Amino acid sequence: MNPYELRFIEMQNTLKKHQYKVTPQRLAILKILAYHTDHPKIDDIYDILRKDFPTTSPATVYKTVAVLKQLKEVLEIQYSGEGNRYDGVNPLSHPHIHCSQCNKVFDIHCHDVDHLITQITNQTGFTIHHVRIDVSGVCPECNKKKPENRA
């Protein structure tokens, strides 16, 4: 079984464990969040969902995502000037990189984050509850599109 399918099943089990209804629309939303690594916005989820469920309202998506966020099954990522994005593949705090040109968001796989958290805790005495590391720049695709990079 692939990791996305496992994630989908984990999310279903969490809803059932907390006695939430598992409707076909909710299952579709879970699947979108479990399989999409592009950190979709609510509007993106809704656009995909309404292909199979044309009578579903955006409120269904908002409510389902709010429940999943409350249950810590999705990670909400906020960038100023654009809608919140949601990571259902990896709901734990982890670093992201954001392209300032096309607004795509990617996960950063960095094992030194734990070391950084330990350093911060040792320096400040804080108990860390949440870590957010965001890097912004221009992705390779957008760099290729820049006029100065054209021959």
N, C-alpha and C positions, 0 to 999 in steps of 0.2 A: 504494500500500500504506500502511495507517495505521501510526502509530508503535508501537502495541501489537503488531501483527503483526510488525513489524521487530524489536521487542524479543524476541518469542517465537523468531524465527529465530536471533537472536544467541545466545540462551541454548542453543538446540539445537546450534548450531555449536561453542560452547565445550565442551559435554559430549562431542561427537564428537571434537574436537581433543585432548581429554585422555583419550580412549579409554574413556569411560563408556558403558555400555549405555543406549540410548534406547528404553526400554520404553513401551508405551501408558500405563501409570500415570505414569511420569516425564514424558511429554509432557503429560499432563493437569495435573500439578502445575506444570509450566513455564507452561502456558497460564493457569492461575489466577493465578500470580504476575505474569505479563506484562500481564494485562488488568485486574487489580484494583488500583485506586488507593487503596483504603481500608486498605492496610497490614495484611493479614490475619494472624491468629495461626495457629499450627499446627492448633489445633482447627477453626478456620474453613476452612482448606484441606482438612482431612480430611472435614469435613461435606459440602463441595461434591464432593470426589472420590468419596466412597462412593456417591453417587447413580448414577454410571456404573460404578463398580468396587466393588460391595458386599463383596467378599471381601478387599479391600486392608486392611492393618493400619495403625495410626497410625505404626508403626515405619518404614514405607515413606516416609511424609511426612517424618518426622524425619531419616532418612538422606539423602533427596534434598535437603532444605533445607540440611543440613549440608554436603553436597558443593557446592551452589550458593554457600553462604557462603564456603567455602574457596576457590572459584574466583572470588570477588568478583563474582558475578552477582546476589546479593541483599544488601541492607543490613539488618542486624538492628537493631531499635529496641527499647530496653528502657525500661519504665516500672515503677517500684516498685508492687507491689500488683496487677499484672496480668501476663499472659504476654507473652513477646517477640512483636513484630510484625515483618513482613518486607516490604520494599519491593523488588519485582522490576522495577518500572517504571523506577526511577532508583536504581541500586545505588551511586552515588557519594554521598559525604557531602554533605548539604544540610539546611537547617533544617526543622523540623516544628513544628506547633502541635497541642496535645492538649486536647480538651475534658474538663475535670475532672468534668463531669456525666454525659455519655453515653459517654465514653472513645473517641470518634472521633479519628482522627489525620489531619491534612492536611499536604500539602507547602506550604512557604512559598517563593515565587519571589522571591528577593532578590539583586540583583546586587552589593550592597555587601559581601557576605560575603568576597569576594576582597580587597577593600580592608582589611577588618578583620583578615584573616589576615596581610596584609603588615604592618600596624601591630603586631600581636602579635610577629611575627618580628623586626621592627626593634627593638622594645622589649626583647625577652628574649634574642635570639640563638638561640632554639630553631629546630630544623628540624621543621616541623609534618608529622605523618604522618596525622592524623585530626582532623576537626573535628566537634563535635556541638553543635548549637544547638537547644534545645527551648524552646518557649514554651507555657505552660499558661494556660488561661482557660476561659470559658464560651462555647460557640458560639452563633450567632444563633438557631438552632432551640431550644436549651435556654433561652436568655434569654426567648424568647416564652412558654415554659411556666411561668415563675416566677409565683407568685401575685400579687406586687406589680405585675406587668406586665399583669395582666388587668383589663379594664374592669368 
